[in-house]
Amino acid sequence: MLISALTIRRVLMLGLVLVALVALADGVARHELRTATRAMTLADAAPQADRASDE
């Protein structure tokens, strides 16, 4: 019993699509983490600037 070439192509295409979706999700997660980190850094820096101007 041999596996047809069409079935192999379908499995490979499905694998490629899954890899692409995982890569896309990873990119989105990294972007969101970078954005959140930048926002936290800016939020931490703002009160220090206010304190410096009060002194």
N, C-alpha and C positions, 0 to 999 in steps of 0.2 A: 504494500500500500504506500504509494508515494504521495507527497503533498504537492498539490498543483502550484504552479508559479503564481497564479492569481492570489492564492491564499497567502503565500509568502510575501507578496507585494503588499497585501492588505495589512498583514501583521507588522511589517516594517513601517508602513505609513502611519499606522496607529501608534507605534512606538515613537516615531519622529514627532508626531503631534503631541504626545504626552510629554516628551522631553522639552518641546518648545513651550508648552503651558507651564511646566515647572520653572523653566528659565524666566518666563515672563513674571510669574508670581514672585520669584526671588528678586527680580529687579524692582518690582513694585514695593515689596517689603523693605528693601534696602533704601529706596527713595523716601518712603514714609518714615523710616527710622532716622535717616539723615535730616529730614525736615523737622521731626520732633526734637532731635538733639539740638538743632540750630535754634529752635524756638525756646527751648529750656535755657540755652546759653544766653540768649538775648534777654530772657526774663530774669536770669540771675544777675546780669550785668547792669540792668536798669536801676535796681535799688542801690547798688554801689555808687553809681553816678549821682543819684539823689543825695546819698549820705556825704559824698565828697563836696557837693555844693553847699551843704548845710554847715560844714565845718569852717 
